[in-house]
Amino acid sequence: MIIRSAEPYDVNQLTDLMYLYIVDFYQRPKPPIEDIHRLIEMLFEKDRGIQFVAEQDGELIGFATLYFSFSTTKADKITIMNDLFVAEKARGTGAAQELFKSCEAFTKENGYAHMSWITATDNYRAQKFYDKMGGSLGNWLTYSI
């Protein structure tokens, strides 16, 4: 298995993975392909975020997305791991752990104050995984509108 940053030649496989994540896993409406491609292409620039992929035998089996932001309370730059997804057929292979470690390493190597992430309250498998990876439940509630 290879963990690396996503490259333009990954667009088609990455699009398929993102649809599995958005539509199948989170059961959200399918965004137009143009929107998915615009997001992926923005991440190729690595100015506002970066996407890592897990590749096995030439096939993408997972991805993780880091967005770059700031924390006023830390008075510093931070990363937000917005996505960590491994296709069902590849779960249990260590891909999630390696993707997570790549995000964490990028955060540290590039001088970010910390990496944060969220997961659904009913995603117990992810919560167990994040506990295993050394994460700790924060003191903040997440709202959206």
Rosetta blueprint (number, residue, H / E / L):
1 M L
2 I E
3 I E
4 R E
5 S E
6 A L
7 E L
8 P H
9 Y H
10 D H
11 V H
12 N H
13 Q H
14 L H
15 T H
16 D H
17 L H
18 M H
19 Y H
20 L H
21 Y H
22 I H
23 V H
24 D H
25 F H
26 Y L
27 Q L
28 R L
29 P L
30 K L
31 P L
32 P L
33 I H
34 E H
35 D H
36 I H
37 H H
38 R H
39 L H
40 I H
41 E H
42 M H
43 L H
44 F H
45 E L
46 K L
47 D L
48 R L
49 G E
50 I E
51 Q E
52 F E
53 V E
54 A E
55 E E
56 Q E
57 D L
58 G L
59 E E
60 L E
61 I E
62 G E
63 F E
64 A E
65 T E
66 L E
67 Y E
68 F E
69 S E
70 F E
71 S E
72 T L
73 T L
74 K L
75 A L
76 D E
77 K E
78 I E
79 T E
80 I E
81 M E
82 N E
83 D E
84 L E
85 F E
86 V E
87 A L
88 E H
89 K H
90 A H
91 R L
92 G L
93 T L
94 G L
95 A H
96 A H
97 Q H
98 E H
99 L H
100 F H
101 K H
102 S H
103 C H
104 E H
105 A H
106 F H
107 T H
108 K H
109 E H
110 N L
111 G L
112 Y L
113 A L
114 H L
115 M E
116 S E
117 W E
118 I L
119 T L
120 A L
121 T L
122 D L
123 N L
124 Y H
125 R H
126 A H
127 Q H
128 K H
129 F H
130 Y H
131 D H
132 K H
133 M L
134 G L
135 G L
136 S L
137 L L
138 G L
139 N L
140 W L
141 L L
142 T L
143 Y L
144 S L
145 I L
